[in-house]
Amino acid sequence: MDRNGTLVAVRFQPACTDGHAQPRLGRASRATRSSRRVLIDFHCHLDLYLDPSRVAEEAADAGIGVLSVTTTPSAWPGTSALAQTLPFVRTALGLHPQLAVERRRELDLFNDYLPQARFVGEVGLDGSREHRAGLATQVQVFDSILASCARASGRVLSVHSRGAARDVLDALRRHPDSGTWVLHWFSGSVADLRRAIDMGCWFSVGPAMLRGAKGRMLLGLMPRDRVVLESDGPFAVSDTGSPLEPRQIESALDPTSSVWTVPTDELCDMIRANTSQLVNLS
C-alpha cells in the first residue's frame, strides 16, 4: 500500500522465481536473489512477537510477505505503522472472537479505521469450551463487522471458526456482500467444509494445521485454486515447540505437495496464482 492507501500489488505479490525476476521486497539484495520462492503468510500476528521488525525482516530475507492480522481495533495504529516502514507487510483490521465480549465497545473504533483497511482479520467466532459462554455476543459482534464490511463494498477477511464453523457460515450467509472470506486453519466437519466451498470460501493452511491427520484430510478436499499459506504465529508452534514465523511457511509446501500429489515447483506456482488473485480481490 502506498502513501495514498493504494495497494501496490507488485510489492505484495508472490512469485516462484526462475532467476530472472523478483518482486521488490524493500532491499536491493532481496531483489537479486535467484531460485527463491516468494510467498505470503496470509495470517500472522506480527505485532505479538517480541521483536516484530526482526520477524518481518527475516521473512523478507526468505522471500516471504506478511499479512499482519490484529486482535483488537485499538491495536490497528501501532500494527499498521509497521507497514509504513516494511513494504512487504500489510495489516488487517480485526476484533478476535476470543476478545469480542470484553472489547465489543471497540466496534465504533473498528468502523472508524475500516476505510483505511483493505484486509480484515482476525474476526469470526470461537465455540471452544473456554469461549462458548460468550458465543451470542460474539455473533452480534461478528454480524456488526460483516455488515460494516458490506457497507464498505467488501473486504478480504481472515476468519476464525474454531468450534463454530456452522455458526460462522450462517453469519457469512447473512452478509453475502461482506467480501471474500478466507477461513483460517479450518477445523470443522467435512459437511461444513463442503458448505464453505459451495459458498465460495477460501482457506489458509499452515505447517501446524498440516501436522495433524484431520488437517491433511481437510486439505485434500479443499479446492486447489482457493488455498493460500499461513503461519498463525506466534500462537502456532513448530514441531520443536517454538513459535512459528512467516519465514517458515514454506514447510507447509511438502505436506501439501504430498496430499495433492503435485510436484513442489508446480504447487508453488499454484499458491502464487491463488495469492495474487486474493490480493487483487482486496
Residue pairs with C-beta under 8 A, 6 or more apart in sequence:
1 7
1 8
1 83
1 90
1 118
2 8
5 116
7 90
7 118
7 279
7 282
8 87
9 276
9 279
9 280
10 23
10 24
11 23
11 24
11 25
11 26
11 65
11 87
11 88
12 23
12 40
12 65
12 88
12 90
12 279
13 23
13 275
13 276
13 279
14 23
14 37
14 38
14 39
14 40
14 65
14 271
14 272
14 275
14 276
15 21
15 22
15 23
15 38
15 272
16 37
16 38
16 265
16 268
16 269
16 272
17 33
17 34
17 35
17 36
17 37
17 38
17 63
18 34
18 35
19 34
19 35
20 34
22 30
22 31
22 32
22 33
22 36
22 38
22 63
23 31
23 38
24 30
24 31
24 87
25 31
25 38
25 60
25 63
25 65
25 87
25 88
26 60
26 86
26 87
26 88
27 60
30 60
30 61
30 63
33 63
36 62
36 63
37 63
37 250
37 253
37 268
38 63
38 64
38 65
38 272
39 63
39 64
39 65
39 229
39 249
39 250
39 268
39 271
39 272
39 275
40 64
40 65
40 66
40 67
40 228
40 229
40 275
40 279
41 59
41 64
41 65
41 66
41 67
41 229
41 230
41 231
41 233
41 246
41 249
42 67
42 158
42 182
42 184
42 204
42 228
42 229
42 230
42 275
42 278
43 67
43 69
43 121
43 122
43 158
43 182
43 184
43 185
43 204
43 206
43 230
43 231
43 232
44 66
44 67
44 68
44 69
44 230
44 231
44 232
44 233
44 246
45 68
45 69
45 70
45 71
45 122
45 232
45 233
45 234
45 235
46 52
46 55
46 56
46 66
46 68
46 79
46 82
46 89
46 246
47 68
47 70
47 75
47 78
47 79
47 82
48 71
48 234
48 235
49 55
49 233
49 234
49 243
49 245
52 82
53 82
53 85
53 86
55 233
55 245
55 246
55 247
56 66
56 82
56 86
56 88
56 89
56 246
57 86
58 245
58 247
59 65
59 66
59 88
59 245
59 246
59 247
60 86
60 88
61 247
62 246
62 247
62 250
64 88
64 246
64 247
64 249
64 250
65 88
65 89
65 90
66 88
66 89
66 90
66 246
67 90
67 91
67 92
67 119
67 121
67 158
68 79
68 82
68 83
68 89
68 90
68 91
68 92
69 92
69 94
69 119
69 121
69 122
69 158
70 76
70 79
70 91
70 92
70 93
70 94
70 121
70 122
71 94
71 95
71 96
71 99
71 122
72 94
72 95
72 96
72 99
72 103
72 106
73 93
73 94
73 95
73 103
73 106
73 107
73 109
73 110
73 112
73 113
74 103
74 106
74 109
76 91
76 93
76 109
76 113
76 116
76 117
79 91
80 91
80 116
80 117
82 89
82 91
83 89
83 90
83 91
90 118
90 119
91 117
91 119
92 117
92 119
92 120
92 121
92 122
92 158
93 110
93 113
93 114
93 116
93 117
93 119
93 120
93 121
94 120
94 121
94 122
94 123
94 158
95 103
95 106
95 107
95 110
95 123
95 141
95 145
96 122
96 123
96 160
97 123
97 124
97 125
97 126
97 131
97 138
97 141
97 142
97 160
97 164
98 126
98 130
98 131
100 134
100 137
100 138
100 141
100 142
101 134
101 137
101 138
104 137
104 140
104 141
107 141
107 144
107 145
110 145
110 148
111 148
114 120
114 148
114 149
114 152
114 155
115 152
117 155
118 155
118 156
118 282
119 155
119 156
119 157
119 158
119 282
120 145
120 149
120 155
120 156
120 157
120 158
120 179
121 157
121 158
121 159
121 182
121 184
122 158
122 159
122 160
122 184
123 142
123 145
123 157
123 158
123 159
123 160
124 142
124 159
124 160
124 161
124 164
124 168
125 135
125 138
125 139
125 142
125 160
125 161
125 164
125 167
125 168
125 171
126 135
126 138
126 160
126 162
126 163
126 164
127 135
127 162
127 163
127 164
127 167
128 162
128 163
129 163
131 138
132 163
135 164
135 167
138 164
139 167
139 171
142 168
142 171
143 171
143 174
143 175
146 171
146 172
146 174
146 175
146 178
147 175
147 178
149 155
149 157
149 175
149 178
149 179
150 175
150 177
150 178
150 179
154 177
154 178
154 179
154 180
155 178
155 179
155 180
155 282
156 179
156 180
156 182
156 278
156 279
156 281
156 282
157 178
157 179
157 180
157 181
157 182
158 182
158 184
158 204
159 168
159 172
159 181
159 182
159 183
159 184
160 168
160 184
161 168
161 169
161 183
161 184
161 186
161 187
161 188
162 185
162 187
165 183
165 186
165 187
165 188
165 189
165 192
165 196
166 188
166 192
168 183
169 192
169 195
169 196
169 199
169 201
172 178
172 181
172 199
172 201
173 199
180 200
180 202
180 278
180 281
180 282
181 199
181 200
181 201
181 202
182 201
182 202
182 203
182 204
182 228
182 278
183 196
183 201
183 202
183 203
183 204
184 203
184 204
184 230
184 232
185 204
185 205
185 206
185 208
185 209
185 215
185 230
185 232
185 236
186 193
186 196
186 203
186 205
186 218
187 209
187 214
187 215
187 218
188 196
190 218
190 221
193 218
193 221
193 222
194 221
196 203
197 221
197 222
197 223
197 226
201 226
202 226
202 227
202 228
202 274
202 278
203 222
203 226
203 227
203 228
204 227
204 228
204 229
204 230
205 215
205 219
205 222
205 227
205 228
205 229
205 230
205 252
205 256
206 229
206 230
206 231
206 232
206 236
206 244
206 249
206 252
207 231
207 236
207 238
207 239
207 244
207 248
207 249
207 251
207 252
207 255
208 232
208 236
208 237
208 238
208 244
209 215
209 219
209 232
209 236
210 216
210 219
210 252
210 255
210 256
210 259
211 239
211 255
216 255
216 259
219 227
219 255
219 256
219 259
219 260
220 259
220 260
224 260
224 262
224 270
225 270
225 273
225 274
225 277
226 274
227 256
227 271
227 274
228 271
228 274
228 275
228 278
229 249
229 252
229 253
229 271
229 275
230 249
231 244
231 245
231 246
231 248
231 249
232 244
233 243
233 244
233 245
233 246
233 248
234 243
234 244
234 245
235 243
236 243
236 244
237 243
237 244
238 244
238 248
238 251
253 264
253 267
253 268
253 271
254 264
256 262
256 267
257 263
257 264
257 267
260 267
262 270
